[in-house]
Amino acid sequence: MSTLELRALHKKFDQTPVIHGVDLQVAHGEFVVFVGPSGCGKSTLLRMIAGLDAPTEGDLLIDGERVNDVGAAERGCAMVFQSYALYPHMTVYDNMAFGLENAKVPRAQIERKVQEAATLLRLDALLQRRPTQLSGGQRQRVAIGRAIVRDPKIFLFDEPLSNLDAELRVSMRSELRELHQRLGATMVYVTHDQVEAMTMADKIVVLRAGLVEQVGTPVSLYEKPCNTFVAGFIGSPRMNFMAAALVRACPALSAWVPPQAQQVGVRPEHWQSCAPGQGLPMTVLHAEYMGAQRLVHAELADQTRVELLVDGEQLLSAGQVIHMSVAEHHVHVFDAQDQRIDRTAA
C-alpha cells in the first residue's frame, strides 16, 4: 500500500505564509491532481511531499508513517520535473540507470529494470541516444522512466507537460493515464491547466492562495462546484456568471433562483435556444468558428458578457438578438459570499 496524508500542513518562506493548513488524504493507487492558478501553492505542496522543502507546521505521512524528518532520498517518492532534468552528456540508458547505480544496485538488476521501463515507455530503440537527439515527448518519457526504475511508493509530477506543444500535450496526457492504469501506482500531479486535471485525475484538489477550495472527482467539481472560484476555474470555456436579479426577471427561470442567491452560473455548453419570453434575451457580439461548434460572445441587458457554445452550422451575426434558456439542473446559484446554494435544500 502507498498512501499519503497531509495533516494541517503549513509553510512559510521567511515570514511569508504560503500554505495555510492543508488536510488531504490520498489512497493507494489514486491519481490525484493539484490544480490552481500560479502562486496558489501547488508546487510548494509537492516539494514538501518530496522532501525538498520542510513544512513549517503539520505532519506528512506516507503509508501511515510520519516522514517530516525523513530525507528526500529515503521517502520512496520519485519526482518528474517540468524541465526533465536529464544529464545531457549521458545516454538514455545511463540517465535511467544513474540513480540505481548510485544506490549500488547490482548490474543485472539495473539492466532488467531499465529494459522493462524502456519497453513500457516505448524507448527500446532510443537507449543509446542522448537527450539532445530526442523530441520533447521522448525526453519526458525518459524522465518518467528514470522514476519508474526506482519502484517508488509515490510518483510526483510537477507540471511535466508544460514545455510540450499543444498536440503533444494531448497525447502525453493519454499516455500518462494509461501508464497509471498499468502500474496501479499512487500519483500526485501538479498543473495549472484545468483540462489536464479534468481528463487525468481520479481526484482533483483545487487550490487558491495556499488553501484547499474543494476536493472531489472531476464530475463532482464540474457539476457541483462549492463556490464561484471553483465554478469559474473548472470547465472550459469557463462558466458564465450573471446577477441573480436579472435571471429572476425572466418568468421561465425565476423559480430556479432562491431569494438568497446573488449570482447565477451557467456553463457555455448548457445554453439552449428558445422562443422569446422563455429565456434571457442577449445580443450577439461575435462568434468564433471551431468546426463542430461556434463559441458565441454575447451581451445581456445589463451589459454582462456571456459565452455560448452552439452548433457549428448555426450562423449568427453581430447585433442579432437571440433568446437562450437553460435546463434547471444546469443552473448554479451562489450567495453573497460566493458560496454554492444547494437548491434542493433551499
C-alpha positions in Angstrom: 0.0 0.0 0.0 1.2 3.5 -0.8 -0.9 6.1 0.9 -0.3 9.8 1.6 -1.8 12.0 4.2 -1.3 15.7 4.9 -2.4 17.0 8.3 -2.8 20.7 9.0 0.2 21.4 6.8 1.6 25.0 6.8 4.6 26.5 5.1 6.3 29.9 5.5 9.2 31.3 3.5 10.9 33.7 5.9 7.8 35.4 7.4 5.6 35.0 4.4 3.0 32.2 4.8 2.2 30.4 1.5 0.4 27.2 2.7 -2.3 27.7 5.3 -3.2 24.4 6.9 -3.8 21.8 4.2 -5.5 18.5 5.1 -5.6 15.8 2.5 -5.8 12.0 2.1 -4.6 10.2 -1.0 -5.5 6.5 -1.2 -3.3 3.7 -2.6 -3.3 3.8 -6.4 -5.1 7.1 -6.7 -4.2 9.7 -9.4 -4.6 13.0 -7.6 -4.1 16.3 -9.4 -3.3 19.6 -7.6 -4.7 22.4 -9.8 -4.9 26.2 -9.3 -3.6 29.5 -10.6 0.1 30.5 -10.5 1.2 31.2 -6.9 -1.6 29.1 -5.3 1.0 26.8 -3.5 0.6 23.6 -5.5 4.3 23.2 -6.4 5.2 24.0 -2.8 2.9 21.3 -1.5 4.5 18.8 -4.0 8.0 19.8 -2.9 7.1 19.2 0.8 5.8 15.8 -0.1 9.0 15.0 -1.9 11.1 16.2 1.0 12.7 19.1 -0.9 11.1 21.7 1.4 10.2 21.2 5.1 6.8 22.1 6.5 6.7 24.9 9.0 3.8 23.2 10.9 1.8 20.0 10.4 2.6 16.4 9.5 3.3 14.4 6.4 2.5 10.7 6.5 3.4 8.1 3.9 1.9 4.6 4.5 0.9 5.9 7.9 4.4 6.8 9.0 5.4 10.4 9.8 8.1 11.5 7.3 8.7 15.2 8.3 12.2 14.3 9.4 12.9 11.7 6.7 15.2 12.8 3.9 14.0 13.0 0.3 16.1 10.0 -0.8 14.6 7.8 1.9 10.9 8.7 1.4 10.2 6.4 -1.5 9.0 9.2 -3.8 10.1 9.8 -7.3 9.7 13.2 -8.8 9.4 14.1 -12.5 10.2 17.8 -13.1 8.9 20.3 -15.7 12.5 20.7 -17.1 13.0 16.9 -17.4 16.4 17.3 -15.5 18.2 14.9 -17.8 22.0 14.7 -17.9 22.9 15.9 -21.5 26.2 14.0 -21.7 24.6 10.7 -20.8 22.7 8.2 -23.0 19.0 7.4 -22.3 20.1 4.2 -20.7 22.6 5.9 -18.4 20.1 8.6 -17.4 17.6 5.9 -16.4 20.2 3.8 -14.6 22.1 6.6 -12.8 20.0 6.6 -9.6 20.2 2.8 -9.3 24.0 2.9 -9.8 24.4 5.4 -7.1 22.3 3.1 -4.8 24.8 0.2 -5.6 22.0 -1.9 -7.2 23.5 -5.0 -8.9 24.3 -4.5 -12.6 22.0 -7.3 -13.7 19.1 -5.8 -11.8 19.7 -2.4 -13.2 19.7 -3.8 -16.8 16.4 -5.6 -16.1 14.7 -2.6 -14.6 15.9 -0.2 -17.3 14.8 -2.6 -20.1 11.4 -3.1 -18.5 10.8 0.6 -18.2 12.1 1.3 -21.7 9.7 -1.3 -23.1 6.8 0.1 -21.1 7.5 3.6 -22.4 8.5 2.6 -26.0 12.1 3.8 -25.5 13.8 0.5 -26.5 15.3 1.8 -29.8 16.5 5.1 -28.1 18.6 3.8 -25.2 21.9 4.8 -26.8 20.8 8.3 -27.8 21.5 11.4 -25.8 18.8 13.9 -24.7 19.7 16.4 -27.4 18.8 13.7 -30.0 15.3 13.3 -28.6 12.0 15.1 -29.0 10.3 16.8 -26.1 7.9 13.9 -25.6 10.7 11.4 -25.7 12.7 13.3 -23.1 9.6 13.4 -20.9 9.3 9.6 -21.2 12.9 9.2 -20.2 12.3 11.3 -17.1 9.3 9.1 -16.3 11.4 6.0 -16.9 14.1 7.2 -14.5 11.3 7.4 -11.9 9.8 4.0 -12.8 13.1 2.1 -12.3 13.2 3.2 -8.7 9.9 1.4 -7.9 8.7 4.4 -5.9 5.9 4.3 -3.4 4.5 7.6 -4.9 5.1 9.3 -8.2 5.2 13.1 -8.1 4.8 15.1 -11.3 5.5 18.9 -11.3 3.8 20.3 -14.5 5.6 17.7 -16.7 3.7 18.6 -19.9 4.0 22.4 -19.8 7.0 22.5 -22.1 5.3 20.5 -24.9 3.3 21.8 -27.8 -0.5 21.5 -27.6 -0.8 18.4 -29.8 1.9 16.5 -27.9 0.3 17.5 -24.5 -2.9 15.9 -25.5 -1.2 12.6 -26.5 1.1 12.6 -23.4 -2.0 13.1 -21.1 -3.4 9.9 -22.6 0.0 8.1 -22.2 0.3 9.1 -18.5 -3.2 8.0 -17.7 -2.6 4.6 -19.4 0.7 4.3 -17.5 -1.1 4.9 -14.3 -3.6 2.2 -15.1 -0.8 -0.3 -16.0 1.3 0.5 -12.9 -1.5 0.9 -10.4 0.7 3.3 -8.6 -0.1 6.3 -6.4 0.5 9.5 -8.3 0.3 13.2 -7.4 0.4 15.6 -10.3 0.6 19.4 -10.3 -0.7 21.6 -13.1 -2.3 25.0 -13.7 -4.2 23.5 -16.7 -7.7 22.5 -15.6 -8.2 20.5 -18.8 -5.3 18.3 -17.7 -6.8 17.9 -14.3 -10.3 17.0 -15.7 -9.0 14.5 -18.2 -6.4 12.7 -16.0 -7.5 12.8 -12.3 -9.3 10.3 -10.1 -9.4 13.2 -7.6 -8.8 16.9 -8.1 -7.6 19.3 -5.3 -8.4 22.9 -6.2 -6.1 25.3 -4.5 -6.2 29.1 -4.1 -3.7 31.2 -2.2 -2.4 28.3 -0.1 -5.8 26.9 0.8 -7.8 24.0 -0.5 -11.0 25.2 -2.0 -12.5 21.9 -2.9 -11.5 18.2 -3.3 -13.5 15.8 -5.5 -13.8 13.8 -8.7 -13.8 15.7 -12.0 -17.5 15.1 -12.3 -18.4 16.3 -8.8 -16.4 19.5 -9.3 -17.9 20.2 -12.7 -21.5 19.5 -11.6 -21.4 20.9 -8.0 -18.6 23.5 -7.6 -18.6 24.7 -4.0 -18.1 28.4 -4.8 -17.7 30.8 -7.7 -13.9 30.3 -7.8 -14.1 26.6 -8.4 -17.1 27.1 -10.8 -15.1 29.5 -12.9 -11.8 27.6 -12.8 -13.2 24.1 -13.6 -14.6 23.8 -17.1 -13.6 25.2 -20.5 -14.8 27.6 -21.7 -15.4 29.0 -18.1 -18.8 29.3 -16.5 -20.8 32.5 -17.1 -21.9 34.5 -14.1 -24.9 36.8 -14.1 -26.7 38.9 -11.5 -29.5 36.8 -9.8 -31.9 39.8 -10.1 -31.5 39.7 -13.9 -32.4 36.0 -14.1 -35.3 36.4 -11.7 -36.8 38.9 -14.1 -37.2 36.1 -16.6 -40.5 34.3 -15.7 -39.4 31.0 -17.2 -36.2 30.9 -15.0 -37.2 32.8 -11.8 -38.5 29.8 -9.9 -35.0 28.3 -10.0 -33.3 31.2 -8.3 -33.8 31.2 -4.5 -34.2 34.6 -2.6 -30.7 34.4 -1.0 -29.0 33.9 -4.4 -26.8 36.8 -5.6 -25.2 35.2 -8.7 -26.3 32.6 -11.2 -23.9 30.5 -13.1 -24.5 28.8 -16.5 -21.8 26.9 -18.5 -21.4 27.9 -22.2 -22.3 24.4 -23.3 -25.6 24.4 -21.4 -27.4 27.2 -23.1 -30.4 26.3 -25.3 -32.1 28.3 -27.9 -35.8 29.2 -27.1 -38.7 31.3 -28.1 -38.9 35.0 -26.9 -40.2 35.2 -23.4 -39.0 31.7 -22.5 -35.4 32.7 -21.7 -32.9 35.5 -21.5 -32.6 37.9 -24.5 -29.0 38.6 -25.5 -27.2 40.4 -28.3 -24.6 38.7 -30.3 -21.2 40.5 -30.3 -19.2 38.0 -32.4 -18.8 34.3 -32.9 -15.7 32.1 -33.3 -15.9 29.2 -35.7 -14.5 26.0 -34.1 -15.6 23.4 -36.6 -18.3 21.3 -34.9 -19.2 24.3 -32.7 -19.2 28.0 -32.6 -18.2 30.0 -29.5 -20.6 32.9 -29.4 -19.8 36.0 -27.4 -23.0 37.9 -26.4 -24.2 40.6 -24.1 -27.1 40.6 -21.7 -29.5 43.6 -21.0 -27.2 44.8 -18.1 -24.2 44.6 -20.4 -22.9 41.4 -18.7 -20.8 39.4 -21.2 -21.6 35.7 -21.7 -20.3 32.9 -23.9 -22.3 30.2 -25.6 -21.3 27.0 -27.4 -23.7 26.4 -30.3 -23.7 24.1 -33.3 -21.0 25.0 -35.8 -23.5 25.2 -38.6 -25.6 27.8 -36.8 -25.0 31.2 -38.3 -25.3 34.2 -36.0 -24.4 37.7 -36.9 -23.2 40.6 -34.8 -26.1 42.7 -33.4 -28.6 39.8 -33.7 -30.8 39.3 -30.7 -31.2 35.7 -29.6 -33.2 34.1 -26.7 -31.5 31.5 -24.6 -32.7 29.2 -21.8 -31.1 26.5 -19.6 -32.3 23.3 -18.1 -33.0 23.5 -14.3 -30.3 21.0 -13.4 -27.7 23.1 -15.2 -28.4 26.3 -13.2 -25.8 27.1 -10.4 -26.7 29.6 -7.8 -24.3 31.4 -5.3 -24.9 33.6 -2.2 -23.3 36.9 -1.3 -20.2 35.1 0.0 -19.8 33.4 -3.4 -20.7 30.0 -1.9 -22.9 27.5 -3.7 -26.5 27.2 -2.7 -28.0 23.8 -2.8 -31.3 24.5 -4.4 -32.7 21.1 -3.3 -32.3 22.2 0.3 -33.2 25.9 -0.2 
